[in-house]
Amino acid sequence: DVGSVIEDSMNAALTPTDVSVSRGAATCTVTWSDGAVHVLKLADLRAWCPCAPCNDQREQRKSNPFTVLSGAPPTAELGELQQVGGYALRFVWADGHNTGIYSYDYLRGLGEAG
């Protein structure tokens, strides 16, 4: 029945069981409920920030690789890591950027993309 399919789908949702940051190695290691482990570079996480301004900048560079972006280059130095509800993480970067909310699905996709 539909109810059990929805319930099974919800139970199958992948969630982190452990998240650790190594500032020295500049990585974030995510261990998932299915046993998978992904080691993500902080520079990659910053480069793929899912917030609207960062998405816009990626689209600008994609459509015109000669686009000149104003401001200082973003830092991949992590200031703080925060949990957002039961569905995401927020990386607060040392330069103050904190608007990207990395859903668990998004993080899993980044990890699987390698």
C-alpha positions as CSV (number, residue, x, y, z in Angstrom):
1,D,0.0,0.0,0.0
2,V,1.0,3.6,-0.5
3,G,1.5,4.3,3.2
4,S,4.1,1.6,3.6
5,V,5.9,2.7,0.5
6,I,6.2,6.2,1.9
7,E,7.2,4.9,5.3
8,D,9.9,2.7,3.7
9,S,11.2,5.6,1.7
10,M,11.4,7.8,4.8
11,N,13.2,5.0,6.7
12,A,15.7,4.6,3.8
13,A,16.7,8.3,3.9
14,L,20.4,8.5,4.3
15,T,21.6,10.6,7.2
16,P,25.1,11.3,8.6
17,T,26.0,9.3,11.6
18,D,29.2,11.2,12.1
19,V,30.7,14.4,10.7
20,S,34.2,15.5,11.5
21,V,36.4,18.3,10.3
22,S,40.2,18.2,10.0
23,R,41.4,21.8,9.8
24,G,45.0,20.6,9.2
25,A,44.0,18.4,6.2
26,A,41.2,20.9,5.2
27,T,38.7,18.1,4.9
28,C,35.2,17.2,6.2
29,T,34.6,13.4,6.7
30,V,30.9,12.3,6.6
31,T,29.9,8.8,7.7
32,W,26.5,7.8,6.5
33,S,23.8,5.6,7.9
34,D,24.4,3.0,5.2
35,G,28.1,2.8,6.2
36,A,29.5,4.9,3.3
37,V,32.2,7.4,4.2
38,H,33.0,10.4,2.1
39,V,36.0,12.7,2.6
40,L,35.2,16.1,1.2
41,K,37.8,18.9,0.7
42,L,36.7,22.1,2.3
43,A,37.8,24.0,-0.8
44,D,35.3,21.9,-2.9
45,L,32.5,22.4,-0.3
46,R,33.1,26.2,-0.6
47,A,33.3,26.1,-4.4
48,W,30.0,24.2,-4.5
49,C,28.2,26.4,-1.9
50,P,24.5,26.0,-2.6
51,C,23.4,29.5,-1.7
52,A,21.7,31.7,-4.4
53,P,24.6,34.2,-4.8
54,C,27.2,31.4,-5.2
55,N,24.9,29.6,-7.7
56,D,24.6,32.8,-9.6
57,Q,28.4,33.3,-9.8
58,R,28.9,29.7,-11.0
59,E,26.3,30.2,-13.7
60,Q,28.0,33.5,-14.7
61,R,31.4,31.8,-15.0
62,K,29.8,28.9,-16.9
63,S,28.1,31.1,-19.5
64,N,31.2,33.4,-19.8
65,P,34.5,32.1,-18.5
66,F,35.9,35.6,-18.7
67,T,33.5,37.0,-16.2
68,V,35.2,39.2,-13.7
69,L,33.9,38.7,-10.2
70,S,34.2,41.6,-7.7
71,G,35.4,41.2,-4.1
72,A,38.0,39.1,-2.4
73,P,38.2,35.4,-3.4
74,P,36.2,33.2,-1.1
75,T,38.1,31.4,1.7
76,A,37.9,27.7,2.3
77,E,38.9,28.2,5.9
78,L,36.1,26.9,8.1
79,G,35.0,28.9,11.1
80,E,32.1,26.8,12.4
81,L,29.9,23.9,11.4
82,Q,26.2,23.9,12.4
83,Q,23.4,21.4,12.1
84,V,20.2,22.7,10.4
85,G,17.2,20.8,11.7
86,G,17.5,17.1,10.8
87,Y,18.2,17.6,7.2
88,A,21.3,19.8,6.5
89,L,24.5,21.3,7.6
90,R,25.6,24.9,7.5
91,F,29.3,25.7,6.9
92,V,30.2,29.1,8.4
93,W,33.4,30.2,6.6
94,A,36.1,32.3,8.2
95,D,35.2,35.2,5.9
96,G,31.7,35.3,7.4
97,H,29.9,33.6,4.5
98,N,27.2,31.4,6.0
99,T,24.1,31.4,3.8
100,G,24.7,28.0,2.1
101,I,22.6,25.2,3.6
102,Y,24.0,21.9,2.5
103,S,21.2,19.3,2.6
104,Y,22.2,15.8,3.4
105,D,21.1,14.8,-0.2
106,Y,23.4,17.6,-1.6
107,L,26.3,16.5,0.6
108,R,25.8,12.9,-0.4
109,G,25.8,13.9,-4.1
110,L,29.1,15.8,-3.7
111,G,30.6,12.8,-1.9
112,E,29.6,10.4,-4.6
113,A,30.8,12.7,-7.3
114,G,34.2,12.4,-5.7
